[in-house]
Amino acid sequence: MLGQIINTNAKWISERLAEIGVDVYYHVTVGDNKGRLRAAVEAAMQRADCILVTGGLGPTADDITRETVAELLGRELREDACVLASIQRRFTARGRVMTPNNRKQALLLEGAKVIENPNGTAPGQIIEHRGRSIVLLPGPPSELQPMFTRCIMPYLCERMGQRAVIVSRVVRICGPGESVVEEKVKDLLAGENPTVAPYASLGEVQLRVTAKAHDRAAASQLIEGTVHEICCRLGGDVYGFDNEDLVSLCSRLLTEKGLTLAIAESCTGGLLASRLTSIAGASSFFFGCVVAYDNSAKRDILGVPSSVLESFGAVSAECAVLMAQQARARLMTDIGIAITGISGPEGGTANKPVGTTFIALCAPEGTLVVKDRFLGERNQNREWAVVRALDTLRRYLTLQEIPGRLSNVWQ
């Protein structure tokens, strides 16, 4: 509850439930407090057919899920000899002595069905109570996920019936902001099946299109018409779908086209190169990066003339163009990209405020440069600059219009 732990289980479980057509209406996170936990489960029982509770099944004093649910349902907790023997065998196999507090993990609610946990000591439990199903699962994902896939999904399909399938597709957009995207698809956001939901992340917008139907093929067919309409309205701002992000897309396009890339970075300090080299097989297209942070590095390593740095400054279209051209020439690649800017929090002027950034791309057809200004804090501005550089590369590789391009600058 202090923000140190991210509830990845809720995301993963929701994705699995969508596969069998189970609607998820609430996610609730509650701390290790008996009163609040009881209130959360009690409220869930008033509004849902099935309640999934993760965590709090371990051996320590703050693991209170079993006790709290048992008290709420008015059921006894009883030690199960088979579960206790399984826990003891696990400790023995690891050459460890089982401490007394581990016995509490063998406590089962009266009438519960046991879910074996081959990867941990805490078993899961399924309790049916007054027409509701309450499922208790351990918190560690390495334990929860196989138990959920092996036991809980078949149980829910049998109990609730696989009446439908929920399928989603994500349309990924780079260029316009969330408000602009929303204006262009506002009428689609009001749909009921499929639904369209916008999500904004740093540097891009995603539209998740979701449909529910009797099978996957029918749901996918419902989705495709809406996805096509979104693509028609947003044109070249749509760069991909589902899990393919800008880095993966640019890497794939460079590989497919057999093109090579060199980079010169100033304010981003190698961040763009790091992103690209995180992709397996990057060596087939990425030759290297010069991190020319100081003006002396721009001059001595990249050969940017002192006259350019003095007349136009390191943060300028002229400097960015020369950095990209020199990176391409010195590393002998098809494409050169350069980033130079003022990330902040200091260093801005009236003419070049913090966030001002120039990105240049040099290719056989010539050199282009784009100007932007980012309005975040230092690291956000650096991240945005990387996204903008990748999007510029993507648009060049796919022959799309490049927003923010400056005309007649050292072409």
N, C-alpha and C positions, 0 to 999 in steps of 0.2 A: 504493500500500500504506500510505501515511500518512493515508489518509482524505480527501485533498483532491479525489479524483476518484471519482465514483459510477459504478458499472458499469451504466449504463442499457441497454447492448447486450444483456446477459443477459436482462433482462426482456422487451425487444422481440422478441428472437429466440425466446424460449420461447413467447410469444403466437402468433407466426407458425407455429411447429412444431405447436402444438396444433391449428391449423386443418387440418393434414394428418395428424393422428393420430399424430405422432411423440412418444413419451414422453421427457421430459427427467428424468434421474435425478440429475445432478450439475452444479453450477456451481462452478468452481474459478477463483480469482484468484491469479495468481502474478506476482512482480516481474520486472524485467529482469535476471535472473540465469540464466546458461546452464545450470548444474547443476540448479537448481530447476525451470526451465522444461522441461528434458528429462525430469526425473522426473515432472512433472505430465502431460506428453503420453504418456509411456510407461505410466503408471498408467491413463490414459484408454483406451488401446488394449487394455488387458486386460479392460475391462468394457463397452465400447460398440462399436456397429457404425459409428457416425459421430462424429468429433471435430471440433468447430468451434472454431477458434482465431482470436481477434480481436486486432488490434494488433501492433505490432512489425515492420511491413513498410516503415517509412519509411527515410529516407536516413542517419540519424544513427547514432552508435556504439552507442547503447542499443537500436536496432532489431535484435533478434537472432533473431526467429522463424524466418526462412528458414534461416539457418545451423544453428540448433539442430535443427530438424526434419530437414533434409538429413542431418546427422550421425547422428541417431538411426536414420533409415531406411537409411543407407548409400548415399545417392544423391548424384550430382554436382550442383553448381550451375553453370548455364550461362547466359551472357548471351544474351538473345533480341533479335535485331536489330529486329524489328517493335515490340516493347515499348519498346525504347530510342528508336526514332524517334518513337513516340507521346509519350513523356515530353519529348523535345526540342521537338516541335511545341507542346506545352502551354506550355512556358516561352517560346517565341518568340511565341505568341499573346498572352501577357501582357506582352511587352516586357521580359522578364528573361533574364539569362544563367544557364544551367544549370551549377551547380557540379559538380565531379567526383564528389562523394559520392552524387549522385543516380543514378549509373550502377548502384549496387547494387540499386535498385528494379527493374531489368530482369533480375535473376538469377532463373531459374526452376529448380525441382527437376526433375531428369531424369524425363521421362514425365508431367509435370504438365499439366493442362488450364488454360489461362489464362482468367481472368474479367476482362473489360474493366471499367475504372473510369472512367466518363465525368466524374466529379466530383473526381478527384484523380490523383496521379501513381503511386500504388502499386497494381498490379493484384492481384487475388486469384488463388488457385491451388487446384485440386482434385487430390489425389494419392490413387490407389487402391493399397493396399498390404496384401497377405495377407488379403484379404477385408474390410478396413476402408477407410473413406473419411475422409481428413483434408482439411479445408477451411480454407484460410488467407484471412482477410479483413482489410482495414484497419480501424483502430479508430474513426475519426470517423464518427458516426452518419449524417451527410449523404452519406458515401460508401458505408458498409456497407449501409444499408437498401435503396437501389435495386438494388444488386448482389445482395443476398440475395433480394429479391422477383423480380427478373428471371431470375436464373440458378440460385440454390441451391435454392429451393423446387421448381421443375420437375425439377431433377436428383434431389433426394431422393424425389420422387414416383415417378420412373421407376426409380430404383435400389431403393428400399425398398418401393414400392407404397403407394398411399394406401388402406391397409386399414381405416382408421377415421377418425372425426372426434372431436375432444375439444372439448366446449362447456362453458362455465362461466357461471353467473349469480351475482351478488353480492347478498345480502340485507343491507340497511343498517339498523342498529338504534341507537337513541339512548335513553338512560335507564338501563337496568341495566348493570352492569359485566360484564366478560368471564366471570368465575366464575359469575355468576347465569345468564347466557345459556347457558353450557356445561351447567349442571345441567338446564336445561329441554330441551336437545336432545341430551343425552349419548348416547342410543341411536342417534341419527342419525349421530353422529360415527364410529360403528363400521362404517358401510356401505362397500361396496366399489365399487359402481356404481349410483347416483352416490355420490361421496364428499362429505363436508361438512367444511370446514376453517375454524376461527375465526381472525380477525385483529382485534387491538385497535389502535385509533389514538386520538389525543387526543379524548376526549369521545364516542366511539362504538365500536361493535363491528360487524364485518362477518363474515358467514358466506358463504363461497364454495362453491357447489354445483357439482360438476363431474361430467359423464357422458361416457362413450365409447361410440360406436355406429357403425354402418356409414355413416350420413349425419347431417347436421345436424338434420333433422326428428326422427329417432329419438332422438338424444341430447337434444334439447330436450324431448321428451315424457317421457324418464326424469327430467329435472330438475324439471319442473313439479309432479309429485306431492310431491316433497320440499320444494320452495319453499312450496307450499300448506300443508303440515304445519307448517313453521316459522312461517308467518304466523299460523296458528291458535293455536299455543302462545304466541307472543309478543305477539299482539294489536297494540295501538296503539303499542308500542315499535318496531315495524317502520315505518320512514318512507319507504323507497324501495328502488330496485334499481339495480345496475350503477353508472353514472357520475354519477347525479344526487345531488349532495350536498345538505346542509341549506340552504345559501345558494341554490342553484339551485331547490330545491323551494319555498322560501318566496317567492322572486321570482316563480316561475310561478303559485303560488296567489294571491298578491296581484294579479297582472296579470289572471288569469282571473276573479277575483271583483270586479275593478274597485275595489279598496280602496287607500287611501293611508296612508303611514306616516311618522311623525316619531320621532326618537330623542333621548334625553338620556343622556349617558354621563359617568360620573365615573372610576372606577378603570380602565376599559378605554380611556379617552382617545381615542375615535373609532374604535376597532378594529371595532366592529360596523358602523358606517356605511361604513368602508372595505371590509369584506367584501361588503356589499350593492351598493355602487357599482362593484364589480369586474364585475358582471353587465351585459352590454349591454342597454340599454332600461330601466335602473333608474329613469330620470327619469319613467317612466309611473306609478310608485307611491311613490317616495321623495322627500319634500319637503325634508328637511334634518335636521341634527343639532346639538344644543347640547352642547359638551364643557364641562361645569361641574365642573371639577376641584377648585377651591378652594371653601370654603363661601361666600365672597363672591359667586362666580359663581352658585351655587345660589340665593342670596338675591336678588341684584340682577337677574340675567338671567331665571331661572326663577320667581322669586317665592316661593321656599320661605321661610316665615316664620322669623325668628330664634328664635322660641319653640319651633318644632319642632326646629330644629338644636340648641338648648340642652337641650331636654328629652329628645329621643330620639337625637340624634346624626345625623351625615351618613350613617352606615352603619346604616340602620334601615328597617323596612318602611314607616314613616310618610313618611320622606323619599323613598324610591323611588316610592311612590304619587303623591306631589305632583309629583315630577319628570316622571313619565309623563303625568299629567293636564295639566300646564302645557305640555309639549312638544306634546301633541295640540291643546290649545286655541290656543296661540300660532301654530302652523304650520297650523292648521285642517285636520287630517287625520282619517281615520276611526279610526286606531289610533296610540297613543303607547306607546313602550317606554322603560324606564329601567333603568340598571345602576348600582349603587353598592356598593362593597365595600372590603375591605382585602387588597390583593394581596401585600403583604409587601415585603421580609423583616421590616420593622418596622411598628409601629402597632397591633398586636393587644393585646387586654386579656383578662382572665380570662373576661369575659362575651362578648366579641367577638374571638375569636382570629384570627390571620392566616388568610386564606382565606374568612372569612365574607362572603357576598355576598347582596344582595337584588336581585331582578329584578321589575319591575312592568310590567303591561300594562293599558293603559286603552283601552276600546272602547265603542261605544254601549250595550252591555249592562251596563257597569259596569267596575270596576277590580279586578284580582287581583294578588297579590304572592306570589312564591315565595322561599324561603330555602334557601341551600345553603352548604356549606363545602368548599372545594377544598384539597387537601393537597399541592400541588406548589410549585415555586419561583415567583417573581413572574410571569414571562411565561407559564408554564403556567396559573397561576390566571386570568390575564387571558383566555387562549385558551378555557379551560373556561367562563368566564363568558359569552363570546360564543356558544359552542355551546349553553349552557343557555338563553340568551335566544332564539336561533333555534329551539330545540326547543319552548320555551314558545309562541312565535308559531306554529309549525307545528301544535302541538296545538290551539291556539285556532282556527286556520283550518280544521282538519279535525274539530273537535268531539270531541277525545280528552281523556281524563283527564290532568290536569297534576300530576305528582308534586311534593311539597314545597310545595304551595299552602297558604298560611296562611288560616285562617277568620276572618271578622269583623274584618278589619283595613281600616278606612276604605273600606268597600264603597260 
